């Protein structure tokens, strides 16, 4: 695997900093099945560029977490043309990384990538929870004739019997998804956006206590006023502070084994949206490693 220099990689860290990498950023600008707005192929480069403006000191943790983490970024590589081949490709990359005890962070790219990215974790662990942030349930068996569509991302993950899903921010679900959801309520827990004033994060902590967790974050989980730079924006979504509370609660109680952040479609001249995603990733990593051994 070839890495970018620290200065060119995620966060733009000074090359003088010498620390063994525990986290590997994987740029994976997959764009094969988008159904409204496009541009996800440009997401990873925009996130990495914006990350160079993220302040490295965390005022909550009172430290510069990157010094205690170790982050490297893979050089760009060609993504396979066929969607099934692309999913096999990201599967092999993540498999290689976890064999080396690295935490993979995949930068999308469309959400369909999750079905491939999670496979090595499904093979490795007896049970795994998918902590899913999204506007959409993504439980369709197929969309536009494609079972690997971004609209079927979570359904494909649930093809594996040892996967359970906890979704936050859902506010868009089709009638065709409801029967599957009702039939699989023991495996799918949805914190609906409409109920967010009544969410009890204590319930999340109980579910995830000492569990292996893979985080998949579709940026349209954020309210469209906060995150319009995505292919399928939706009103009524998550805001920054409540999102960070969820992440903090999860990282305190569970073991985070893998991460992907997807569906950013950069808008030229509006770098704040790219910056938001870059800072989100840094916060997830900061809390993950802060609470890792506690």
Buried (B, 14 or more C-beta within 10 A) or exposed (E): EEBBEBEBBBBBBEEEEEBEBBBBBBBBBBBBBBBEBEBBBBBBBBBBBBBBEBEBEBEEBEBBBBEBBBBBBBEBEEBBEEBEEBBBBBBEBBBBBBEEEBBBBBBBBBBBBBBBBBBBBBEBBEEBBBBBBBBBBBBBBBBEEBBBBBBBBBBBBBEBEEBBBBBBBBBBBEEEBEEBBEEBEEBBBBBBBEEBEEBEBEEBBEBBEEBBBBBBBBBBBBBBEBBBBBBBBBEBBBEBEBBBEBBBBBBBBBBBBBBBBBBBBBBEEEBEBBBBBBBBBBBBBBBBBBBBEE
